[in-house]
Amino acid sequence: MELRRLEHFVAVAEEQSFTRASQRIHLVQSALSVSIKALEAELGAPLFERTTHRVELTDAGIALLPEARATLAAAQGARDAVDAVAGGLRGTLRIGIMQSVTAFDLAALLVQFHRERPGVELKPRPTRGGTMALVQDVASGELDLAFVSVPGRKHPGVTLTPLVTEPILLAVPPGHRLESRESVTLEDVAGETFVEVPSGWGTRLRTDQALAQAGVERVVGVEVADLSTLAELVRAGLGLGFLPESTLIGADRVNLVSLEPKLMWEVSLAVPSTRRPSAAALAFLQLVRKTMPADATD
């Protein structure tokens, strides 16, 4: 089984299109189709269901995808080992990033890594479906690592390295009955209307979990996929909001109230646990550990 055919298969599977996959790997579409047909013939099973509008994986294709990614990752690991001996780390590092990472300077971290490892191509990718989607993409091999915020320290397919924790605050619009309070409990917001991020996002996972444990129900009136917009809608009076403290630095006309007991938001770096991370991913993890303050997660 040739690696290039596995690379072609993964590209079509991820793009769900022969046209986009051919553009991604710089191969004419006819040659890509021939490569996929040869792989299907070798395996004795169709890998894709082709329709007019899209390309979908068959059951055989779904079974092959994680194995193909693992095989390609192992081959890349072999190349990395030779490159390291030859005097330079090379390859591509696919990094998943949450919509808002304000607790530390992510841009500076990426710039520093690029300066130290110029042979590694960085491919940051913003989240397309919240922090849980990033975790799943790391576990499946679509991403090499990702910055995530998920409750708990154990999740299937990934290893989490905690980076920083900070309080989640209650954002209260002007004139609300809670605006003058120094702190509130979750019970104090029972029945209130909230502006929220979508399900699967880090802050939503944490607050939904805490509210469920406290037996508190609230109304989600509006969902927005942007924390700054969420703060603006709270300011406009559409509801209360839960936001990490660092996202509200410099905010005006939004009253910030502490929660008692404190509700913490944690940012972690997720790397795969079911396969060996690439040399580039390990180097990035080492830089993150060196850069983060020793008491970052206290």
N, C-alpha and C positions, 0 to 999 in steps of 0.2 A: 504494500500500500504506500503510495508516494505522498510525501508531505505536502507537495504543492496541491494535490487534489483535495487533501483535507483542508488546506488553507482556502481553496476555492469554495468548498462546501460550507465552511464556517462563514465566509463572506456572504454567500447567498442566504444562509439561514438568518444571519443578523440583519441584513438589509431587506429581506423578504422581497427581493427583486433581483432578477438577473441583470437588468440595466444598471441599477445602482451598484451592484456588486462588481460588475465589470469596470465601472468608473473608479471604484475604490481600489481595486487591485491592478488597474491599468492593463487590462486584458480585453481584447475584443470579445463581444458577447458570443459570437459563434464558437470561439475557442473555449470559452467558459462552459458553454452548453455541452461541448464534446467531453470536457474534463469531468463534468458531473455525471454524464451518461456512462463514462468509463468506470467511475467509482461505483455507480449503481450496479453495473454489470459485474464488477469484481465482488461486491457484497451480496449480489443476488436478491436485491430488494430495492424498490423505488424509495427515494429519500424525500422527494418533494411532490406535492400536489399542485399542479400548475393550472391557474384559472386566468381569465381575461384580465382581471384587475390585480391579482396578488399571487404570491407564491407561499405555500404553507408546508410545514414539515409533516411528513407521514409519521406513523408510530416508530418506524425504523429510523427515520431522521431524528426524532426526539431522543431516541436511545443513543444515537451516535454522537450527538452534539457535545455533551460533556466529555465524552471520551476523546473526541477530536481535539477539543480545547486542551485537555490534559496532555495529549500526545505532542501537540504543537508547543505547549509550555515546556515540556521536558526537552524537546529539541532546542528551544531557545535557551534553556538552562545550560545545555552542553555548549552552545555557542558563547554564552556569557562566561563560562569557566575558561574557555580558550582565550577570549578577549581579555579577561583579567590577567592571565599569565602573560599575554602579549603586550600588556601595558596600557590598557584602557577599557573601561566599562562602556558597552554599547547596547543598543536595543531601543525598545519603545516602552514607555510607562504610561498606562491608562489609569487616570486618577478620577474617581467620582467625588463630586463636591456638592454639598448641600446648598440650598438656595441662599442661605445666609450663614456665614462663619465669621462672626465679629469678635469672638472671644480672644482671638490671637491673629497675628498678621500672616495670613496664608500666602498672600502675594510675595512677601519677603522670603518666605520659606521656599516657594517655588523658584524664585530668582536665585537664591543661594544654591539650591540643588543644581540648577542649570549651569551655574558658574563652576561648581565643583565637578560636575559630570557632563561636560559638553557633548559627549558622544551619545547621550541618552536623549531620545526625542520625547518630550513631555506632551501628553494628550489629555488635558483636563476636560472633564465632561460634567456639566451641571446635571442635577437630578432631573429625571423625567417623570418620576412618580413618588417622590418622597424618600425619606431615609431608608425605609424598608426595601424599596426597590433597589437602592444602592447595595444594601446587604446581600440581596439575592443575586445581583449582578457580579459581586465579588465571589460569592459561593459558586456560581455557575461558570466563572472564568471569563465573563465578558469584560470585567474590570480587574486590574491587578491589585488595587487597593482603593479605599474610599474613606472620606471623612463622614462619619455618621453620628446620629444621636438616637440611641435605642435604650429603653429601660432594661436593666439587668446586664450581666457581664457574659452570658452564654447564649449564643445563637448558632444553629446548625450551619456548618460549612465555613464559618469564619472565626478568627481569633481577634478579639477586641483589645486594643491598647488604649486605656484612658488617657486623655490629654489634658482636659480642663473641665472643671465644673463651676457653675454659677447659679445663683438663685433665679427662679422664675417669679416675676412680679405680676401683679394685677394692674392693668391699665384701665383707668376709670375716666369717663368723659366729664367735662365740667358740669356742675349742677347735680351730679348723681348723689344719691343718699350715702354712698361710701367714700366720697372724695375727701372728707376730712379725717378719715380713720388712719391711724398709723399702721395698723395691721388688721387683717381679717382672716377668718377661717374659711375653709371650703363650704361649711354649712351656711355661712353668711351670704353666699352667692347662689344658693338653691333657687331655682326657678327663674334666674336672670337670663337675659338674652346675651349671646356672645357673638363676636366676630372671630372666626377661627381659620386656621390653615386646614387643608384637606386631611382626611384620614391617611395615616401612614407617614405623616411628617413627624419629626422628633418631638417638638413641643406638644403636639396633639396626642401622640402616643403616651407621653408622660402624664399630661393632665387628665386624659380620659381614664388612665389607669388609677390615678389618685382619686378622682371623683367617684369611680366605681367602688373602690375600696371604702370610701367614706359614705357610700349610699346616697350621694347627692346627684340630683338630676338638674340639668340646665338646658336651655334652648340655644341651638346654633342657628342664628338668623342669616348669617352671610359667611361664605367661605371664599378666601382669596389666597392665591399662591404667591404671596409676597408679604414679608413682614412689615416693610415700611408702609405699604398700603393698608395693612391691618391696623397699624397705629393711627393712620390718618382717618380711617373709618370710625375707630373708637373716639378720636378727637371730635368727629362730626356728630357723635351721639348715637350711632347705630347699635351700640352694645358695649359690653366689657371685653377685655382681651387678656390672654395670658401670653407674656413675652419674656424671653431671657433678658437679664439685666443689661447686657452689653448692647443689645439692639436698641435700647432706649436712651443711650448716652446722648445728651444734648437735646433731647426731645422737649418741646415746650407745649403748654396748654393741654398736656395729658398728665393726669394725676397718677402717680406711681405708689401703689400700696403693697406692703410686704405681706406675705402669706405666713400664717402660723398654724401648724409647724411649717418650716421651710420646705419648699418644693424645689428640688435641684434638677438642673438640666446639664447633661454630661455629653461632651464631644469626645469621640473615640476614633482611632484609626483602625479600620477593618482590613485584615489580610486573610487570604484563604487558609483554611485549616486542613483541607483534604488533599492538598497538593503543595509541593514546595514552591514558595514564592520565587519569582525571578530575582536574579542578582540585583537588578535595578530597583525592584521593590524593597528588597532587604536593605539596600544602601539608603533609600529614602526613609525607611523606618528608623534606621540608625541615626540619620540626621534629625528626624523629628524628636527622638528620645534625647539627643544631645542638646537640642535647641530649647525644648520645653523646660520651664523651671521645675526644680525638684519637688516643690510643693504645689504643683499645678492642680492636682486632684484632691487636695486637702479640703 
